[in-house]
């Protein structure tokens, strides 16, 4: 499973959206109507899912799209490996 697929699954579960609605270019606030509490929960779930890679996301600052989040997580994985 790719980083995107795992993150997509978390977002779909958390926000009750269809997979087709969660693509790399999807904006959390504008297209998924996610508020800060939603993003907090998504980030917590992502940290849990990637705990073996020691992924820590301190803030959602600059993480506006699914691609931003995937890139951030991939960068953390590379840095920690």
C-alpha positions in Angstrom: 0.0 0.0 0.0 1.4 3.4 -1.0 1.6 6.4 1.4 -1.2 8.0 -0.7 -3.5 4.9 -0.4 -3.0 4.7 3.3 -3.7 8.4 3.8 -6.6 8.3 1.4 -8.1 5.4 3.5 -7.7 7.4 6.7 -9.4 10.5 5.2 -12.2 8.5 3.7 -12.9 6.8 7.1 -12.6 10.0 9.1 -14.7 12.3 6.8 -17.1 9.7 5.4 -16.2 10.6 1.9 -15.9 8.3 -1.2 -12.4 7.4 -2.4 -13.1 9.3 -5.7 -13.5 12.5 -3.7 -10.0 12.1 -2.1 -7.3 12.6 -4.7 -3.8 14.1 -4.5 -5.1 17.6 -5.6 -8.0 17.6 -3.2 -8.0 20.6 -0.8 -9.1 19.6 2.8 -11.0 22.7 3.7 -12.4 23.8 0.3 -13.3 20.4 -1.2 -13.8 18.1 1.8 -15.2 20.7 4.2 -12.7 19.5 6.9 -12.4 21.7 9.9 -9.5 21.9 12.3 -10.9 19.1 14.5 -11.2 16.9 11.4 -7.6 17.7 10.4 -6.4 17.0 14.0 -8.0 13.6 14.0 -6.7 12.8 10.5 -3.2 13.8 11.6 -3.4 11.6 14.7 -4.6 8.6 12.6 -1.7 9.2 10.2 0.8 9.3 13.0 -0.6 6.1 14.4 -0.6 4.4 10.9 3.1 5.4 10.3 4.4 5.0 13.9 6.9 2.4 12.7 8.4 5.2 10.6 8.4 7.7 13.5 6.2 10.2 11.6 5.3 13.3 13.6 3.1 16.1 12.3 3.3 19.1 14.6 0.9 21.3 12.7 -1.4 21.4 9.8 0.2 24.6 8.6 1.0 24.4 4.9 -0.9 21.1 4.6 -3.7 22.2 2.4 -4.0 19.3 0.0 -3.7 15.6 0.1 -0.5 15.9 -1.9 1.0 18.2 0.7 0.3 15.6 3.4 1.6 12.7 1.3 4.8 14.7 0.5 5.3 15.6 4.2 4.8 12.0 5.4 7.2 10.6 2.6 9.8 13.2 3.7 9.5 12.1 7.3 9.8 8.5 6.4 12.9 9.2 4.3 14.5 11.3 7.0 13.9 8.7 9.7 15.0 5.6 7.8 
